[in-house]
């Protein structure tokens, strides 16, 4: 932690929050810089409100996907396997948590990517719920497959790939209700829709259920002692 009573350092970094008032006056906008070994800022992640921010694990999952998730379950489905992962098992009001569906396809099997015309593209559809706000799902870069029989080029996924989606735990007791000392476990449910094909057959579109569990704990409102505030 850095003592910055005159906000000089946060001004130097260009993150001084001009709109902040009250107890937040003089604060920085909450966020993260990712600085490489040469001292170059490679990524930055910022949110307008101090209570609405990425968790540390969620940030790591964006920078280093292979390190940032905890596997919470696997689903066996026709023509593929899905590992369900999440950046955090515990969140607080305002937390951004990253949910991941890692899809594993056998050799010579592919699924269609978003933007495909005439086929069912793979789609992660998480059900809306009053406790969380859903961000758009993020898909990897697709590969173009040429179909010589019909002279078409279509975007596909093959091998192993990851679909991620951020959810933000909503703020306010009207959304979460009383949490109690141990918090509340919420279930985030949805489905993964897709159409799998191999070299000879395109199978019927199908979908499989997916779900993640998140324990939401009370926001820590304990303030620092008066004598050390703003020092």
Number of C-alpha atoms within 10 A of each C-alpha: 3 6 9 13 12 12 17 12 15 16 14 9 10 11 16 19 19 11 11 15 10 6 9 12 13 21 22 21 20 18 17 15 13 14 12 10 6 6 8 10 11 9 11 11 12 15 13 14 14 14 14 20 22 23 20 14 19 23 21 17 23 15 13 11 15 10 12 20 22 17 14 14 13 15 15 11 12 12 16 17 17 22 17 22 23 24 25 22 16 16 20 22 23 22 23 28 28 25 24 27 24 18 20 19 19 13 9 11 19 24 23 25 25 17 14 14 11 7 18 19 21 24 18 24 16 19 11 12 13 10 21 22 15 17 13 12 17 13 17 11 11 16 14 14 14 12 11 8 6 7 8 10 13 19 19 20 25 19 14 13 16 18 17 22 20 22 22 21 23 20 18 11 11 10 14 19 10 11 15 10 8 10 18 17 15 15 13 18 15 17 15 17 16 22 21 25 17 14 9 8 9 14 13 11 14 14 16 15 14 20 17 17 15 19 16 22 17 17 14 8 6 6 7 9 7 7 7 7 10 14 9
